[in-house]
Every structure is written in structure tokens, then in C-alpha cells.
Amino acid sequence: MSRRSDKPGTLSPLACFCGRSPRGFYFIDPEAHEPPAVPCCSMACLDTSFRMKGQPMRLNPTETKAVYNASPAVGEYLETMGKTDLADMTEAEWLGFLGHAFNCIAGEVSAIVKDECPF
């Protein structure tokens, strides 16, 4: 399932508000008459959708540790490009940088939680 809609920069209505694929967690506003279900990827996002509506999303402790652990690899990527000023990057370089940073952080999250999954 794609997390993005056909329109660039917009989320599919089937995606968690953070952009990740939903995993069966849903928030339904009990005060709405016919509430739409809001799909969430995790209990953390479910909690966020309930408590922090309209506020910027904060990283959970695992994500914070992953960002810290991935920082050297992300920095090395910038060094191989020879650019440290993000404003000097072309669109392709910027997208490559973001993809690399995302993959490094996602890999670190996977490494942190690898022994937590019971299956």
C-alpha cells in the first residue's frame, strides 16, 4: 500500500498522519456524530493523534536514539557530496540526501527493536 496519494506531497487517506503505513490502530473521536477513523501506525501515533491534535509530532525515544546513531552515516553522505550547505543542493541531491537519511534512520530503528518482535 502506498503511503502517498497521487498528488505529490500529500498523504493517502489510508496512511498514518506521520506518513508511515497504518498497522491496525485507529482513533475515533467520541465527540463527533459520525467520526471518521484515523489510521495509525503504532500506539505512539494513536496516543499522539488523541492528545496532541494540531501540534508538531515529536520523536519517541527509539526514534531519537536512531537519529543519533544514524547521524555519522548521514554526515558522511554529505561529505561524499562535498556539500554541507543544504541550500546549495540540486533537487536530485536534496532528494538523495533525504532518502539516505531516512534509510539510515529506519535501519537504526530496525536494529534497536530487532529483538523485541516475538515472531
Stockholm file with secondary structure:
# STOCKHOLM 1.0

chainA/1-119         MSRRSDKPGTLSPLACFCGRSPRGFYFIDPEAHEPPAVPCCSMACLDTSFRMKGQPMRLNPTETKAVYNASPAVGEYLETMGKTDLADMTEAEWLGFLGHAFNCIAGEVSAIVKDECPF
#=GR chainA/1-119 SS CCSBCSSTTCBCTTSCTTSSCCCSEEECCTTSSSCCCEEESSHHHHHHHHHCTTSCCCCCHHHHHHHHHHHHHHHHHHHHHTCCCGGGCCHHHHHHHHHHHHHHHHHHHHHHHTTTCCC
#=GC SS_cons         CCSBCSSTTCBCTTSCTTSSCCCSEEECCTTSSSCCCEEESSHHHHHHHHHCTTSCCCCCHHHHHHHHHHHHHHHHHHHHHTCCCGGGCCHHHHHHHHHHHHHHHHHHHHHHHTTTCCC
//
